[in-house]
């Protein structure tokens, strides 16, 4: 499930890097503004994020391979656990700060549309990915 999550997530980045616009408005703020007239460096970063997301899928695939190297298995186990914790925390902290924005406690450059989609989809998607990664790593 984590591999599918990662491939879908990286696919979104690749789609946007190739000029696709579907869903990009839901990100809001500076990301949306930069996507309207992207510079070469912005596009390079979007491509890079897609490949980094695929790296997560590669790590999960490596967990499926049975080998007799307990050191490598242990490193993979902790790498995926830590990655899962970071993914979840990233989504949770964004969810909290965007919620504070929704209640006018803090001010961000997000319109109502982006605020809704960040709270209803993007941040929960990050948190779900974190949980999936964390649960994917099992001791053998």
N, C-alpha and C positions, 0 to 999 in steps of 0.2 A: 504494500500500500504506500509506503514511503517513497519507493522508486517512482510510482505513478504520480504521486504528489509533486515530486521534484521535476519530473519530465513536463508535467502540465505547467508548473511554475516557470521553468526555463523557457518553455514554448511561448509563454506570454512575452517574455523579454525579447526573444528572437523576433516575434511578430512585430513588436513595437520598434525594434531596431531596424527592421526592413521597411518601416514607414506606416505600419498599421496604426489606426487610431481608435479602434473599437475598445472601449473600456478605459482608455487613458485619462479621460476627463474625471473618472471616479477617483483618481489619485489626488487630484487637486493641487493647489499651491504652485510652488516653483517647478515641480516636475511636469505638471500639465503645461505651464507656460513655456518651458524649455522645449517640450515636445512639439509645440506648434511650429517652431522654426529652429529645428535642432542643429547645433553646431557639430562639426566632425568629432570633437572631443566628447560631447554628450552622447553621440551615437556609439562611440567606442566604449564608453562606460556602460551603456545599456547592453551591448554585445558581451562585454566582460561579465556583467551580472548574470546573463544567461548561462555562460560557461561555468561560473562559480556554482550556480544552482545545479547544473549537470554533475559537477564534482560531488555534490551531496548524493546524487543517485549512484555514482560510481562507488562511493564509500558503502552505501547500503548493499550494492551488488557484491562487494568484497566480503561483507558479512555472511553472504550465502555460500561462499566457497569454503569447503572444508579443507583445512590444512593442518599440519602438525607443528606449527610454529606458535607456541603459546604466547611468546612476546608480542608478535604481530597481532594475534587475536586480541590480546589485552589492550594494545594501543588502539585498535579499531573500535573495540567496545567502548573505551573511555572517550574517544574522539566523537563517536556518534552520540553518546550520552550527553557530552558537553554541547555538541551542536544542537541537539534537541532542546536542552535547557536554554541556550541562547536564542533559538528561534521562538520558543514560547515567551521568554522574557521580553524580547523585542516587540512581539505582538501585544503582550499584556501592557507594557509601559506605553506604547503608542495608543492603545485602547484607553488607558487612563487619561493621558494628556489630551486626546481628542474629545473624550467625554467632558473633560474640564472646559474645553473650548465650546462644546455644544451647550453647556450651562453658563456660558459667558464669564467664566472664572479666569480663563487665560485667553489670549487672542492669537489666533493663527491665521495665516492667509489661506483659509479653506472656506469655500462657499457651502451652502446647505447641501447641495448635491454630493459634493466630495465628502463632507462630514458624514452624511448618511451612509455612503458606500464604504467608507473607511471603517465605520463602526459595525455595519451589517455584514461586510464581506472580507475586506483586506486584512484587518487585524485579527479577526477570528481564524482566517486562513493561515496566517503565520502561527498562531497559537496551536491550531490543529496539527500543522506540520511539526511543530516542536514536540507535541505529545506522540505523534506517530514515530518520529525519529527516536525519541526516548524509549518507547516501548519496543522498537525494532531491535535494539541491542540487547541480546540475551547472553548470559554466560553459558558456555557449553562445557 
